Amino acid sequence: MVSIGIPKEIKNNEKRVGMTAQGVSELIRLGATIYVEQDAGIGSGITNEEYIENGAIIKETAEEVWAADIVVKVKEPQPEEYGFFRPNLTIYTYFHLANEPKLAQALKENQVTAIGYETMVGPNGDLPLLTPMSTIAGRLAVETASHFLGNQYGGQGILIGGIPGVKNGKVVIIGGGTAGRNAVQTALGLGAHVTVLDIKMETLTEIEQLYGKEIVTLMSNPTNIAEAVKDADIVVGTVLIPGAKAPKLVTEEMVKSMKPGSVIVDVAVDQGGIFETEDRVTTHDDPVYIKHGVLHYAVANMPGAVARTSTIALTNVTLPYLMTILRDGLEESIKNDSTIQTGINTYKGHITNEAVATALDMTSTEILTLIH
């Protein structure tokens, strides 16, 4: 019988949890034993009693939960959790290893199987386990940036949608993927003037077909980015390359050209971010710093701010693959399910995702060569 542990997240202000109570009942139906750390779901509005009613066993300590065969989380393990690593442990979570070399080394050394939500690629080239969090982060990005335009935070003191007789503000969105499109939707909903940049003409065409002339679409290149950000009130970065570090698309000079009190929000900060001026990752406790007069919002777990919505959305997409692993076993699932296969970041002491290995200057090993 396979045991699954759901620990309490310990990253700063991370209120999400790896699995809902309803998800737990589905796993138990397949014969799994589920251990949930006490109060792990409180931040998402899920009580210990709900987990118990759905068949979970509540454990008082993280150590007891981490003793399970599979640990299901939301955020990457924190340094104080590395001591729980051991061979034959499988961890199923967001890792973002391109920006976490010490974590990658700890996973390798302890021969942990790391299944990263963010590198799982669907049959159509989509990112099914990243999509709901990208959707939430995209919508939050513009809302959050609008908030920080307030004078009390050092912002310009403007209402992004304007009012009759006062012009609206400008939002520039770099990247037209899931997060970018949701940022566009929110920015337009708030009444902003919106420009979106992307390297794919088909992406820009689709966005223009959706929104018509309400929006300006530009090819993403250094000249267009520099021109767009110069008079922007909000710049949202949403560029993602699965497994790899985010490319630095906005230079320090471009940031210096922006208006004092404008706001940058980088959805890709957990992969290193696209702004040269990002020199730290911030937290929900202290989310913003000012550089060259521009507010930088660099929180790596933005969806954690709306934990209940995020936990339900995440469980919706992570549960089916976990059920496949339970039914078929890990190695058979890797062989037979291409999406699970792309999720394997480390296995038996090897880095098995090429993009991750390249970002970390390590060697990758093809996962199928390690399976008997």
Secondary structure, DSSP 8 states (H G I E B T S, - for coil): --EEEE----STT----S--HHHHHHHHHTT-EEEEETTTTGGGT--HHHHHHTT-EEESSHHHHHTSSEEE-SS---GGGGGG--TT-EEEE---GGG-HHHHHHHHHTT-EEEEGGG---TTS--TTTHHHHHHHHHHHHHHHHHHTSGGGTS----TT-BTTB---EEEEE--SHHHHHHHHHHHHTT-EEEEEES-HHHHHHHHHHHGGGEEEEE-SHHHHHHHHHT-SEEEE----TTS-----B-HHHHHTS-TT-EEEETTGGGT-SBTT--S-B-SSS-EEEETTEEEE-BTTGGGGGHHHHHHHHHHHHHHHHHHHHHH-HHHHHHH-HHHHHHEEEETTEE--HHHHHHTT--B--GGGG--
